[in-house]
Amino acid sequence: MENIGKFKTALSDIGKALENEFDYDFSINEKFIGSVSEFEQLVKKPFEANKQKIFYRGERINDLSRPLVPTLLRNKKNLLEKGSVITNVNSEFLLDYYKSLGNYYEVFRAHFGEASPYRLYELCAFSQHYLDVSPFIDFTKSLYVALSFALKNRKEYKDDIVLYTAETENYDNYTKDIVTAECWLNSYKVTVLNSGEELLKLRANDLSRAAIKKAMETYEARAQQESPEALLIDIPTNDLMKYQQGVFLLLTDFSLYSKSYPTKNVRRDFAITKYVISRDICPQLLSMVNCEAPWYRYECLTDVKTAMKTISNSKSEFPDMLFR
């Protein structure tokens, strides 16, 4: 029991050291918005000015258990073999993972053709939309779309909501070119370390202490050497994604510990800000969306037919910023 306690303390110390070294979940760039005037100044005016390339993502609740992590990496049980301490997720791993789902991959292959480590974009995009498991994180070019996803047309708001913005001036990290997107996915690499709780279970089951120590040292060494990148892919794969002005954020070349990952290098290329928006102003923001962009009401986001009817019946002016 004493050894288990020491091991648990060691894991905790490693986690704190990594967090101290790298910064997690963009917490340094977190800002609180408590009034509509603050929202208009900090968020809406830059969107309307359209002078910067800004992308948005809305979250319905401000919850530390919901970091900015792609769906593929949220459940480590899908990634780590039983009894393993560490795994490397790359293009070949992605392909093997989807193929392991049996009929799912066969349906994709029958309609879209064979995928390979050099042809993954369509498979990953399809999986993001219809399996909800991919290396991508959904963003949008529209503030209204992101807000609508966060607000969800609710009558009451018991929690604050979150709006992420990603602003880039480095066009090397943004593409509309499928060849570039395929190259990025072919070079995709993430090191995943098992959670502290699972490592304790493995240690209790007599997994070699030396093996765990070696894996932890390998993880730390890789985390020190890696240079995490944030890449934006603006290649819609269906009408709904086009309508929502969707883009994919691809985070690569990093190590994942628990649900956290280093972000300092990411922020050198991207100004990523996490806005925590007070629940008190959510009803006013909902009214703003419904008034200024009724075609982006929550019920319209996944139903283009309803959206088109809304546009036809709307007395609002059709703004240039709807699609840009």
Buried (B, 14 or more C-beta within 10 A) or exposed (E): EEEEEEBBEBBEEBBEEBBEEBBBBBEEBEBEBEEBEBBBEBBBEBBEEEEEBBBBBBBBBBEEEBBBBBBBBBEBEEBBEEEBBBBEBBBBBBBEBBBEBEEBBEEBBEEEEEBEBEBBBBBBBBBBBEBEBBBBBBBBBBBBBBBBBBBBEBEEBEEBBBBBBBEBEEEEBBBEEEEBBBBBBBBBBBBBBBBBEBBBEBBEEEBEEEBBEEBBEBBBEBBEEBEBBBBBBBBBBEEBBEBBBBBBBBBBBBBBBBBBBBBEBBBEBBBBBBBBBBBEBBBEBBEBBBEBBBBBBBEBBEEBEBBEEBBEEEEEEEEEBEEE
